[in-house]
Amino acid sequence: MDVTGIANLATALATQKNSDAVNIAVLKKALDSQANAAVGLIQALPPVPSNPNVGRNVNTTA
C-alpha cells in the first residue's frame, strides 16, 4: 500500500472540504444580497390608491 497516495488523498479531501465551505459562504452572502435587493424593490412600489377602481380599467373606446 502506498502511504504517500493515502496522504495525498487526505490532503485533497481536506482542501476540497475547505473549498466547499468557502463556496457555500459566498453563496449565502449572494442570496442575502439578492433578498435585500428584492425587499428594496418591493418597498419602492407606490402605495395602492384609496379608490380600488382607479387605475384598473383601460378605456378602449375613443
C-alpha positions, 0 to 999 in steps of 0.5 A: 500500500502506498502511504504517500497516495493515502496522504495525498488523498487526505490532503485533497479531501481536506482542501476540497472540504475547505473549498466547499465551505468557502463556496457555500459562504459566498453563496449565502452572502449572494442570496442575502444580497439578492433578498435585500435587493428584492425587499428594496424593490418591493418597498419602492412600489407606490402605495395602492390608491384609496379608490380600488377602481382607479387605475384598473380599467383601460378605456378602449373606446375613443 
